[in-house]
Amino acid sequence: MIAKTDSHIKHFLRTVFPALVVTLLFYPFCISTAFGDEPQHLRQSIRALGMGNAFVAAANDENALYYNPAGLHAIQQHIVEILTLNATVNQNLLDVGEEDSGDQAAAIGSLVGNKLYTEINLGLLSVSGPGWGYSVFGNFVFDAKVRNPAVPYLQLKSYIQYGAIAGMAFSFLDERLITGISYKVINRNGVGKDIHIVDFLDDNFSDELEDDFSTKVGSSPDVGVTYKFDAYYNWEPKVALVLRNIGGMDFESSGEIPMTIDLGFASESELAGFDIILALDMVDLTHKATEYKSFKRNLKMGMEIGMWKRTNSHHMLSFRVGRNGTYSAWGFSFNVPYFPMKIDYAKWSEEVGNVGGDIEDERQAFQISFNF
């Protein structure tokens, strides 16, 4: 029975799989119009963002908790993160900050339809090992979209949240089939509100803002499945399916994190001492995360090249490129030798318009972590 299954798998690899990969690679260029929007997230990996955020099947480090708990099985050594701090900012916010005080109002007015965005993440005492992991985290998000060209106002969503996540992974069928489950609990404090300039002149503005402020606790599980195929011309392909945020989490005025079903393909190889990962994801297959449907936005692809792997399961140097929907991404990591510190950087873009490829929001993130 197993031999027959292997025969079907090899046939799949030689025929269907290559055609599927080629189709998905060229898919973004074949669609002229598609709708897009940006769903909320719990936490994103700077490493993954440099790969176009294609990490569903490629997950093999502590961030598997946030992308695919089955990826915990790919962790080869224990990873202890004492402290992780990263910050994300979009180019619009940097441009406004560089303007003189008298020109800032005009600069904001020119951003109608765009966003002012920043995010700060903190991780504390997170530990991962082969087949398990947990993480304690907190983050601050400021997300304001500028509306109305005549009299600009801010469609504001801002919150502070903190919580914990833990997960486990199990292998079957001679470690070909991996299943994982994780569970997260989040406390979010924040507000979502349209703010006009005249609102600041209203004596009741602070009271109205307090009335819209919400404090809510949410929790949900993730379930992931990864299947590893036999080596194929020195490549080790695998496919993964993940149900993330099962049941969804509603935080009232400060937004919600919807349930999604994500599909990913990845393959790993080694060439002349370099470790290479190729990844391709189609996230949110049911398109429930956004008001508008967007295959362009939901397709992610990326590549990572790493060298000199260290005892904390990360390479000393890693370089990444990718496509996040219709937009390019790139990044790198430097794992400081003989010192438990790692530096990560990523630059990418998100779609913030109503049509995929319509309004590009350029972002960059920097992270420093102490781990061993």
N, C-alpha and C positions, 0 to 999 in steps of 0.2 A: 504493500500500500504506500509506504514511504517512497519507494523507488518510483512508483507511478507518479506520485505528487512531484518529486524532483524533476521528472521528465516534463511535466506540464509547466513547471516553473522555468526550466531552461528554455522551453519553447516560447514562453511569455517574454523572457529577456531578449531573445534573438529577434522577435517579430514585433509584438505589440509595444513593449516598453520603449525601444528606440523611437518608434513612430510617435508615441505619446509625448515623449520629451521634446522632439522636434516641433510638434504641433504647439505645445505650450510655450516654447521659446519664441515662436514667431506670432503667437496669438495677439500680443498687445499691438502689433503693427497692422493687424488685419481689421481692427475695429475703428470706425471713424467717430462714433459717438457713444458714450456710455456715461452713466451718472456716478458721482462720487461724493463722499462725505467722510469725515474723520470720526470713527467711534472712540469712545473712551477706553483706556487700558488701566491695568493695575500697576504694572511695572514692565519696562522694556530693557532688553539687554543692549548695551552699547556695542558689544561684539556683533550681535545679530543685526543691529541697525546698519553697520558698515557693510553687511551682506544683503542689503535690501530688505532686512527683517525676515529673511527666509530661514527659519530655524525650527520648524515643526519636526522634521525628520532628522535634521542635523544636530539637534540638541545633545550635547555630551558633557556639559559642565553644570555648575550650580544653578544656572539660569533655566535648566530643564524644568524646574519647579513651576516656572511661569509660562512655559511654552508647551511642554509635553512631558508629563511625569514619567513616561516610559523611558525617556532619555536618561534618567538617573542610573539605569543599568549600565550605560556606556561610561560612567565615571570609573576610572581605573584606580585612583588613589584618593585618600581622604583630602578634602579641601576645607580648611578652616579660615573663614573670613572674620577678622577681628573688627574691621571697619571698612565700609565702602561709601564713598561720597561722589555723586555725579550731578552735573548741572547741564540742562538743555536750554537753549535760547534760540529764537528764530531771528532771521535777518531783519525783519521789520522792526523788532524791538531794539536791535542794535542801531538801526538807522535813526530811529526817533531819539535814542539816547545821545547820538552824536550831534543832533541839531541844537542850535542856540535856543535858549528858553523862549524867545519871542517867536521862533519858527516852529516850535513843537506842535502848536495847535494846527498850523497849516500842514505839517507833516502827517499828523493823524488824519486830517481830512483827505489827504491824498491816498490813504490806505483803505478807502471804502471797499468793502468786499473781502478784505484781507484780515489777517489775525495779528495780534500781539500775544506772544506765547513764551512762557518760561516754565521750567519744571526743575525741582531740586529733589533728589532722592538720597535717602540714608539707609544703609544696611548695617545691622549690628549682630555680632556673634552668630553668624550663619555657618552651619556645618553640613557638609555633604560627603557621602562615601558611596562605594559601589552598591547601588540598589536602594539608597535612601538619602534623605536630606531634609533640613528645615531651615527657615529663614525668618528673621524678625526685621521688619522694614517700616519706613515712614517716608512720606513725600508731600511736597507742596506744589500745587499747580495753579498758575494764573493763565487763563485762556479768555481773551476778549476779542470778539470779532467786531470790526467797525462797520456800521450800517448807515444808510441814508446819505446820499451825496449832498443834499441840500443843507441839512442840519445834522452832522454826524453824531451818532451815539454809540455806546459800547454795549454789545450783547455779552455780558460778563458771566463767566463761570469760574469760580475760584474756591479752592478747598485745601484743607490739610487732612491727611489720612494716615493711619498707622495700623499695623496688624501683624499677623504671623501666618506662615504657610508651611505645611509639612507634607511629605509624600514618600511613597515606596514603589518599587518596581520588582516584578517577578518574571522569570524566564520559563519558557516551555519549548517543547519540540527541539531539544538539544540546543537551546539558547537562540533559536531562530525567531521565535515568537516572544515578544516582550510586552507585558501589560503593566501599566502604572496608574496609580491613583494619588491624588493630592487633595488637600482640604485647606481652605483659607478663611480667616476671619478678619474683617476690616471695620474700623471705626472711622467714619468720615464726618468732618465738620466743615461746612461751607455754604456757599450761596450761589444761586443763579438768578440774574436779574438784568433787565435793560436799564442802563443808566444814561441819562441825558445831562448836558451841561447845566441846565436850569435846576436839576435835582439837587445839586450841591448848594444852591441858594435857598432851598426849602428847609425851614427849621425842623421839619418832621423827617428829614431824610435819614438821619441816623436811626430813628425809631422804625421806619419802614424797612431799612436794611436789616435791622435786628429781627423784625417779624419774618423776613424771608430766609433768614439763616436757619439751617437745619443741622441736626446731629442725628446720625443714623448708623446702626451697626448692620453689616451685611456679611453673609457667609455663603460659600458654594463649593462644591467639589469639581475637580477636573478628572477626566478619565482618558488615558491615551493607550494606543496599541501601535506597536512597531513590528514589522516583519522584515527580517534580514534574508536576502537572497544569497546564493552561493557566489563566490568571487567570479567576476566576469572580466577577463582581460585585465587583471590586476586592479579592478575596481570592485568595491564592495557595496552594491546598491541596496537600498532599503526604502520602504514606504511606511508612512505613519498616518494615522487618523486620530484626531483629538476632539473630544467634547469639552469645551472650555466654559467655565462659569455656568455650570448646569443649573437651570432655573433662573439665571440672571440675578442681578443685584440692583435694587432701586434705592437711590439716596435722595429722593425727593428733589428739591430745587437745585441741588448740586450735581444732578445728573444720574446716570445709571451705567452699569457695565453689563452688556447683554450677553446672552449665551451665543456661542458660535460653534460651528463644526468646521474644523480645519483639516486640510489634506496636504501632505508633504512628501516629496521625494528627495533623496540625498544619496550621495556616493562618496566614499573615501578611498584615497590611494596614497602611495608613497613613491616618490621619484627623486633619485639622487640626493636622498637625505631630507627632502622637503615633503611635508604632509599636506595633502590637498583635499579640500572638501568642496563639492559642488552641491547646490541645494536649489530646489524649486518648490514653492508652496502655492496653493490656492486656498485662501482663508475665507471664513464665513460663507460656506457653501449655500446656506439657506438665505443669505442676504437679509437677515433680521436685524443686523447691527445698525443699519442706516436707512434713512427714508428713501434714498435713491440707490438703485442697483448699479454695481460697477464691477465688471470683470477686470477692467483695467486696474482699478485700485486694489483689487483683491489678489492679483497675481504678483508674487514676489520671487526673485531669483538672485543668487549670489554665489561667490566663490571666495575661499580663504586659502592662503598659503602660509604655513607655519614652519618654523625651524627651531631646532634645539629645545625639545620638550623638557620641562623641568619637573621637579617632584610634586609641585602643586597642580599637575595635570595641564598647565598652560605652557605654551611655547614662549621662549624668550623674545622672539620677534614674530609677529603675524601681520599680514597685509590682506586687505579685503576689498572687493568691489561687488556691486550688485545693482539691481533695479527694483525700486519700490513702486510698483505700478508702472507709470510712464516715466518716472524720474530716476536719475542715477544716484548711486550712493557709493561711498568708499570710507575706509577707516583703517586703523592700525592699532597694535598693542605692543607695549614694551614691558617685559617682565624683568625687573631689575635683578642682575646677577648678585648672588650672595646677600640678598636683602629681601625681606618679605613684602615687596611693594610692586604693584602692577599699575601701569598707566594705559588708558584706553581713550581713543578718539574716534568719532564718527561724524560724517557730514552727509546729509540726505535731504529729501524733500517729501512733504505730505501734500495730498490734495485737499484743499479747503473750499473749492467751488462746488457748484451744483452739477457740473459735467466733468467727467474724468479727463485730465489733461487741460482743464480750464484755468485754474488758479493754483500756481505752484507756491508752496510755503517752504522756503529754505531754512533748514535747521542744522545746528551742530551741537555736539555734546562732548564733554570731557569728564573722565572718571579717574579717580585714584582710589586704589584699594590696598589694604594691608592683609595679606593672607599667606598661609604656608600649608 
